[in-house]
Amino acid sequence: MNSRFKWTIVCSSTCIVVLLLLGARNGRARAVAADDIYGHLKVYTEVLERIKLEYVEEPDMKSVTLGAINGLLESVDPFASYLNADQYRQYVKSEDAAKADVGVVLAKRYGYVAVVDVLPGSPAEKASISTGDLIESINNVATRDMPLAYAEQLLRGNPNTNVDITVLRLRNPDPQKITLTRANVAYPDVVAKLMPNNVGYLHVTSLAANRLQEAKSKLEDLNKQGAKYIVLDLRHCSTGDQQNGIELANLFLDNGEITYLQGQKSSKKDFSAKAGDEVWKGPLVVITNRSTAGGAEIAAAALMDDKRAQVVGERSYGDASLRKTIQMDDGSAVILSVAKYYSPSGKAIQDTGVVPTVQLTENDQTPELDQDGNPIPGTKPKETEDNLLKQSVDLVTGKTTIAQLMNDSGGPIVSAQHPIIEKSPRQPERR
């Protein structure tokens, strides 16, 4: 393991121990109630004072405070950012300018910038960067405690310019230095085809631009071609307006709740299906993986909770919220989730992700690995079979059952109550 990474872990652990000890000491004198803001601020102030007076060397209190703010934000919202006045001015300026990037969707994990997903054909995909990788540095600037929005800004730039990043991969904790060339990355098209046994396959990998309308058109075409079953593949669908996930779900629903949006100071807003927008009434299976995020999660959660479809695959990433930029008096700003999207069953999608009806692990599609455990760009993966698609086709056509799938995989059955049948009117709940 990289010495810098080890040092980070040791420092983090030490801080936690210090906080616990000081918290226990303070608790003996007077227990701080969970909602006692001033009591918690007193503990925080005392910890800062102890660091300043007793740390082994003179600390940079500006860095300590900035780290505390970013740690606070990450603990409540992995997509939040704090930007100082200069960073916020640069952020606003870069938002107004159309620039190239490297094709990654980001969040914060363990204090670092983490990869949620990689766009097909992007510089990041060509470098074999994948979901779960941690970006340790960007242009030699450490991402530890770096605002998420600032990291996104650093990755953007003019086309054909380079950006250097250091990546910590899941298989190899030693950092790998990679140079990426920025490019104008197009959102992937919707893929549709009629498979054997009249199975229509619809792969939606983005809800940006006009991809929702494209998905609707291709679904109508599959219907005209004589499809009897549909497999909706939402793997690696992590971009686009999250509200588009509501309309995507509505293509398969003619009634019922799709989602609702609610926050601490935002009243509940319900979104229900419109009968006139439904396109497909037949049997349906949805595929998700750990790169499914945003609007795609809203759609998958609705179709599963409304018992319209089985969901097969991996738990989704967990990113469905309304974010707001709040400017401070000193010119700095906080980008924060102010409301979350909930599934019809009442689960906050950003907190839990979408847990499939049938949980199956996706085959490893990464290229061959070198001796250090890093993917070798351009090489073919050892496993090429799309096991999730195969299992979904067997399930939607009735060739296999949920119980058989779970027995074969040895995994848990989340629910076996969602029939793979043509949609029928809802039955009233039993009291």
Order of alpha helices (4+ residues) and beta strands (2+ residues): alpha-alpha-alpha-beta-alpha-beta-beta-alpha-beta-beta-alpha-beta-beta-beta-beta-alpha-beta-alpha-beta-beta-beta-alpha-beta-beta-beta-alpha-beta-alpha-alpha
